[in-house]
Amino acid sequence: MTADAPGTADVPVTADEPVTADVPVTMDAPVTADAPGTLDLDKLFAARLHAARVRPYLATALFALHTVESRLVPTMAVDKYWRCYVSPAFVDRTPVEELAGVWVHEVSHLLRDHHGRSDRVARERGLTGPGERLRMNIAADCEINDDVFGQGLLRPRGAVRPSSLKLPEGELMEDYLRQFRLGPRTQSMSWLDCGSGADGLDREWDMGPDGAHGLSAQERDAVRFRVAQGITARPGDTPKGWRRWAEEVFHPPLPWRQLLGAAVRSAASGSGAGEDYTYGRPSRRSAALPGAVLPSLRRRPPRVSVVIDTSGSVSDAELGSALLEVAAISRAVGGRRDLVTVVPCDAAARIAHPLCRAEGIPLVGGGGTNLRTGFAKALATRPRPDVIVVLTDGQTPWPGTRPPCRTVVGLFPRQHAARSYDESSSEYAPGLPPAWARVVNIGSTPAAR
């Protein structure tokens, strides 16, 4: 957690009540515990109590951690089973106020499931080896440290922040991973080791799934849920990153939601989407035409218009789910809510609402369905969207021609068969969306075309 030089020893020590082995311990600062090399539990637990007082919504998680003394960890580290490994030398040389910050930092890795997310990212992007896991640890620290300290919680010395890597604040681990590589700026962070609970890579000191005092999957979920309840009960007292986390714990990403986000990102990053000409950076071809200045093509954040089916055939629960998808879509395009508009549509499309807060969008309707008007309203907005996302049950006529931008359809599940081919008939049940739309089935077995 901090860049102070770690203690070293020949063997790790783990026990229910932390004990010490008869081995020499090397450290920069003298040991001040009752016996040489013994973990100062009074100081360590006083720091945890201070952390719980200044961050009461994290108290359940802080006291769920089981402490294990280890001389192989640089400072403090956690495994994925909610054990906290602590270096006696680090506790001795660190003030209580800084230790409280380390407690909060380490438990944040576990609450935010950084080990599980790191494993998923490693599989999806083919990241292997300890170097990539170090990058994941650094990225996870950036996600935590941008807003977790202050207001009574002291920032530990050497804590990794996004600004130390010239990165913006407020982003997720997965976003930070795309923006930096190991190099001169990260050289001073090579000591960093928050344990397998931060990056998913097992350590030699880990007690593993069969060791004592580990939490089961159900117990870990229960802790996360109680912490999220405490945050949502008093959202004004918590940082933005924790409020975002609590919302996602209550509404966890489902396979079809990941597919929808991937479809939106794919459409937004396609050729022609989010591209425009600018004279701010002349084209390299200008050199071939003396006296002429040619514009260059540059990418800008894509604009997304979300058309929500508010007809009578869409239930209130599905409309609530649609609002969650709108928030997820804004994150999929980089969190720029100013670039997302929402068009409620039944038989007629109404106002295209800029996205400020998803829960503030009035989803009025309840009549028949004609999403052709929704497409027309979305395409009429200025600037024109690069991607149109439609959330519907599919019981609607579709545009006869392909829109001039990419289209993603989130389809609420329905069991129906066409009984009439007349769109004016009450028994009309259209087929699948057009072939030019990328379709994701919402709320069912993951599938997309």
N, C-alpha and C positions, 0 to 999 in steps of 0.2 A: 504493500500500500504506500509506503514511503521509501525513499531511496537511501536510507541509512544502511550501512554495511551489515549484512545478516550474520548471526552466529553460525558456527559450524560444529559438527560432531560426527563420530563414526557411525552411530546407529540412531534410528528414531525411537522415541519413547511414546507409547500410547497406553492409556489406562482409563478406567472409569473416573477415578480421582487422579489428577495429574501427578506423576511421580518423576523422579530423576534417576538416570542411570549413572553408574560409576565410570564416566568417561569425561575427558577434559572438554571444556567449552571455550572457544575463542570468540572474543567480541571486542568492540572498540571501547565501550563504556563499562565500568565495573558493575558487577551484579549487586543489587541492593536488597534482594529478597532475604528471607530469614536464613536460608541455607544456600551455599554457592550453587548456581545453576537451577535453583528451584523456581518454578513459576509463581509469581506473586499474584495469587488469586484475589486477594483483597483489592489490590489496585485494578486488576482486570475487571472484576465484577462491579467495582465502583464506577468504572468507565461505562460499562453496559447500562447501569442504572441512570447515569447522566444522559446517555443516548436515548433511553426510554422516556425520560422526562421532557427532553426538548423535541422528540419525535414520538409522541404517544401513540400515533396510529401504527407505528412499527414495533410496539412493545411485544405483541404476540409472537412476531417472528424472531425478535432478539432473544427472547427467553426460550424459544424452541430450539435454538442452537445448543449442541452439546460440545463442551470445550475439551480438547485433547492437546496435551503438551507435546511438542515436537521440536527438536533442534535442527531439523532439515528444512523447515520453511523459512524463507527470508524474513517475513514479518508476521502476518496473519493470513490464513488461507482457508478456503472452505471446499468440501467435496459435495457431490450432488445429492448426498444423503443427509445433509444438514449437520455435518460435524465441522467444527471450527478448530483448525490446527494453529497453535500459538507458539511463537518463539519466546522463551523466557528472557533472553537478552533484549529482544525488541521491547517487551513490556517494561523492563527495567529502565531503559533509556528514553522512553516516550512519555510525555505528560499525559495525565488523565484526560484532559480535554481533547487532545489529539487521538487518544485511544478510542474515545467515544465516536469520533468521526470514522475511524477504521471499522469499528463494529457496524455502523450503519452502512458503510461502503460494502463490506463483505456480505451482509445479509441481503443487500440490494441485488447482488449477482444472482442469488438463489430465488428471490421473489420474482425477478424478471426472467427467470428460466434461461439465463445466458448459456448454460451448458447444453440444453436441448436445442436452442437456436443455433449455437455454434456447430453442433453436429449436423443440423439440417443444411446450413450454409456450406459446410465442408462437402456434403454429398452433392448438392446442387451445382457448386462451382468447381468441384474437383480440387479443393484445397487440402493438401496433405503436408505432414511434417511439422516439427516443433516450431519452425519459423512462422508458419501460417497460424498456428495456435497462439503464438505470441501476439501476432497482429490482431487476432480475435479478442484477446485479453485487453489489449490497448483500446480497441474500438469499444468494447463493453465498458471500460473505465470512462471513456469519453461520454458515453450515453448517460452514465450515472453522475459523473462529477460536474456536469455543466450547471446543475441547479440544486444539488442535494445539500450543499453546505450553506452556512450563514444562519441567521436567526437562532443563535445559541449553539450552533454546531460548528466547531472549529475545523477548518480545512487542514488535513495533515500535510506535513512537509513532503514535497515531491509528488503530490497527487497529480495524475495525468489529466489534463484538461484539453478540450478541442482547440483552444487558442494556442496551446503549445505546439500543435501541428498545423497551425494556420487554417483550421477548419471551422465552419460555422457551428453554433450551439443549437441545441434543441432537436438533433436528429437521432436516429436509432443506430444500434450497432451495425446492422446490415448496410446502412447508408454510409457510415464512416469507413467500412471495409473497402468500399469502392474508391475511396478518395485518397488513400495514402499507401505507401509501401515502406518496408524497412529500409532505413538509410541514415544519413547524418542526423536528422531530426529525432529519430527514435533510438539512436545509439545509447543515450543515457537511460533508456527504459528497458535495457536488456535484462536487468535484474528482476523485472516485474514477474510475479508469480502469485496469482490469487487462487490457485488450485483448480482442480477439475470442475468445481462449481462455477467457474468463470468461463472456461473454454472447452469443457467436455473431455479433455485429455487426462487419463488416469496418471497419478503420480505414485512414486514408490512409497510414500508415507500414507497413502490412502488405505483406510481400513476396508473399503469395498462394501458390496451389498450385504455380505454375511457378517460384517463387524458389528460390534455392540453399539447400541444407542443411535442407530440410524433411523430416520423416519421413513415410513412406507409411502407409496405414491398417494394413497388416500389421505394420510396425515399431512403430507406436503400441500396437497390441494386445499385441505381444510384451513391450513395456516394462511395461504394466499387469499382465500375467500374472506377470512375474518379481517385481514389487513385491508383488503379492498372495501369491505363494509365500513371500516373506520374512516377511510379516505372519502368515500362518497357521502358519508353522514355530515362531514364538515369540509367540503371541497375548497372553501376559501382559505383554509389554513395550510394547504399543501401546494408544493411546486407543480408546475404544469406537467412535467414529466411523470410525476406520480399520478396525477389525475388521468392522464392518458392511459397509463398502465392499468389503473383500476377499472376504467371503462372497458378495456379489452379483456380483462379477467372475467367480468360479468358477461361479455359477449365475445367469447374466444373465436379466433379465426378458424373457420371450418374449411374442409377441402374445397368445396365449391366457391367459397369466398376467396381462397387463394387463386383458384382458376380465374375468377372474375377479375381480380387485381392483375394477374398476369396478362389476361386478354387486353385490358385497358392499357397496360404499359407497352405491350407489343404494338397495339394500334397507334399509341402516341409516339412511339419511337420509329415508326415506319417511314419509308421514303416520302417526303413531301409534307409530313406532319410536323408542325412546329418549325417550319423553315420559312425564311423571308430574306429579301435582299436588303443590304444596307450599304450606305456610302461611308459609314463610320470606319470601315476597314476595307480599303480598296482591294479589288481583285488582283491576284498575281498576274493575270493576263493583261493588265493595264500596260505592262512594260512593252508588250508587242504592238501597242497602239499609242505612239507618242502624241501627247496633247489631249488624250481622252482618259477620263477616269471611269472605270467600270466598277459597278457594285459587286460585293462578294455575298455569297450565300451563307447565312449564319443560322444556327438553331436558337430557338427561343422556347420557353416552357410551353407545352401544348395547352390549348384551350379545349375544355370538355363541356358538353351540354348533356345533362341527364334528363331524359324524358320519362316521367313516372306515370304509369297507368293508374288513374284514380277512378276507374269505372266501378259500377256496382258489383262486378264479378270478382273484384280484388278485395280480400278481407282486410280488416283493420290490422290484424297481425302481420299480414304481408306488407301493408303500407309502413308499419313500424320497422320491418326488416329492410324496406327500401331506404328509409332514412339512415339506417346503419350502413347500408351499401354506399350511400352518398358520401358519408364521412370516410369510408374505406377508399373510395375512388379518389378523393382529394389527397389522401396519403400516397396513393399509387402514382400520382403525377407530381410528387415532390412536396405535398403539403400546401401548395399555393391555392388557397380557397378563393382568392380573387379571380382565378382563371376557370372556376367551375360555376355553371349556371344550372338551375333546376326548372324544368317545364312540367307542371302538373297538367294532365290531359285525360279527358274521357272522350266524349264525342267532339269536344272542341278544346283547343289549347288556349290557355290564358296567359298570364304574365310569365316572362322568363325571369326567375328570381336569382339574383347573385347569391352565392353561398357565403354567408357569414357564420351562422350556426345552423346545423342541420335541423335541430329541433324547432327553429324559427320559420321553417318553410311551410306555408299553408297548403296542405294537400286537399284542395277542394275538388268536388266532382260527385260521382255516384250514379251517373247516367249510363248511356251506352258507350261504346268504344270506337274511336277512329284515330289511330295513332298517326295517320297521314298528316293531320293537322299539327300534331306534336312535332313531327319532322319539319314541317314547313315553318313553324314558329322558331324552332332551334336554328334552322338555316338562315332565318331572317335576322337573327341577332348580329350585332356588329361589335367587335370583330367576329367573323364567322368561326364556328368551332372547328377544330382539327379532328375531333372524335365525337360521335354521338353515342351515348349509352342509353339503352332502352330497358326499363324494368317493367315487365308485363307478364300476364298469364297467357299471352298469345292469342286471345280471342278478339282479334282485330284485323281489319284489312291493312295490308302493308303497301308502301309506295310502289308504284308500278315500275319505276326506274331506280337505279342505284344512286344514292346521294353522292354529292361531290366530296365526301369525306368518309373516313373509316367508321364502321358501325359495329358496336358490340351489343348483344341482346342478352339480358339476364332474364331467364324464363322461369316463372313460378310454375310448379308442377300441376298438371291437370290431367284428368282421365276423361276424354270425350272423343266422340267420333262424329264426323260431319254427317248431319242429317239433312242439310239443305245447302245448296250452292248459291242461294240468293242472299246477298249481304244484307238486304232489308228484312229478311225473315228472322224471327226470334230464335229459330232453331239453327241459325247459321253458326257453324263451328269451323273456322279456317284451319289450314294445316300448319306445317312448320314455317318459321320465318324464312325469308328469301335466302338463297345460297350466298349472296354477297355479304351477309351478316355473320359475324363470329358469335356463336350461341353458347351460353353457359347455363346449364340447368341449376337453378337455385333451390337449395333445401332438399336435394335428393342425392343419389349416388353420384360421385364425381364423374362428369362427362362433359365434353365440349366438342364442338366441330368448327 
